[in-house]
Amino acid sequence: MTDRDVEQAEQRGHAPGPWWAELGTWGAVALIVFGGVAAVWVSFRLPGTPEELASGYYGAAKVVAIGLVTVGCTLLGRRRARAAAVEETSEQERA
């Protein structure tokens, strides 16, 4: 890695994140639904289902888990932001 590569990486200002980092609530819900549909697809052994059913269920479970974690983090962030806003307005009323 040359010095020029390091300089370019620093100019971006952020490190690359995972693909699901910016999904939001509705994107996470869509992932959960898609994972559920994938699990049903595997259980009915529709076309495209792997021969080893466990690998199909594993993939569907990973998609559902990513969706659940993302929706949980998004909703928790909203709750914290709302609590901070309420606390800020109550402090302004006291002053």
C-alpha positions in Angstrom: 0.0 0.0 0.0 1.5 3.3 -1.0 1.2 6.6 0.7 -1.1 7.8 -2.1 -3.6 4.9 -1.3 -3.5 5.9 2.4 -4.2 9.5 1.6 -7.2 8.6 -0.6 -8.7 6.4 2.1 -8.4 9.2 4.6 -10.1 11.6 2.3 -13.3 9.6 2.1 -13.9 10.3 5.8 -15.6 7.0 6.7 -14.9 3.4 6.7 -17.0 1.1 4.5 -19.8 -0.4 6.4 -21.9 -3.6 6.0 -24.5 -3.7 3.2 -27.4 -3.6 5.7 -26.2 -0.6 7.6 -28.5 1.9 5.9 -31.6 -0.2 5.4 -33.8 1.5 8.0 -37.0 0.1 9.5 -38.8 -0.8 6.3 -35.8 -2.3 4.7 -35.3 -4.5 7.7 -39.0 -5.6 7.7 -38.5 -6.5 4.0 -35.5 -8.6 4.9 -37.5 -10.4 7.6 -40.4 -11.1 5.1 -37.9 -12.2 2.4 -36.2 -14.6 4.9 -39.6 -16.1 5.8 -40.5 -16.5 2.1 -37.2 -18.2 1.5 -37.8 -20.6 4.4 -41.2 -21.5 3.0 -39.7 -21.9 -0.4 -37.2 -24.4 1.0 -39.8 -26.3 3.0 -42.0 -26.8 -0.1 -38.8 -27.9 -2.1 -39.7 -25.5 -4.9 -37.2 -25.1 -7.8 -33.9 -23.7 -6.8 -33.9 -25.4 -3.4 -30.5 -26.9 -2.5 -30.3 -30.6 -2.0 -29.2 -30.2 1.5 -32.3 -28.5 3.1 -30.3 -27.4 6.2 -28.2 -25.0 4.1 -31.4 -23.4 2.7 -32.8 -22.9 6.1 -29.5 -21.6 7.3 -29.4 -18.9 4.6 -33.0 -17.9 5.3 -32.3 -17.7 9.0 -29.3 -15.5 8.4 -31.5 -13.1 6.4 -34.2 -13.0 9.1 -31.6 -12.5 11.8 -30.0 -9.5 10.0 -33.5 -8.0 9.5 -34.3 -8.5 13.2 -31.1 -6.9 14.4 -31.5 -4.0 12.0 -35.1 -3.3 13.0 -34.2 -3.5 16.7 -31.3 -1.1 16.3 -33.3 1.3 14.3 -36.2 1.4 16.7 -33.9 1.7 19.7 -32.2 4.6 18.0 -35.5 6.3 17.5 -36.5 5.8 21.1 -33.2 7.2 22.3 -33.6 10.2 20.0 -37.1 10.9 21.2 -36.1 10.6 24.9 -33.2 13.1 24.3 -35.6 15.5 22.6 -38.1 15.3 25.5 -35.2 15.8 28.0 -34.0 18.8 26.0 -37.4 20.5 25.9 -37.9 20.0 29.6 -34.5 21.6 30.4 -35.4 24.6 28.2 -38.7 25.0 30.1 -36.9 25.1 33.4 -34.6 27.9 32.3 
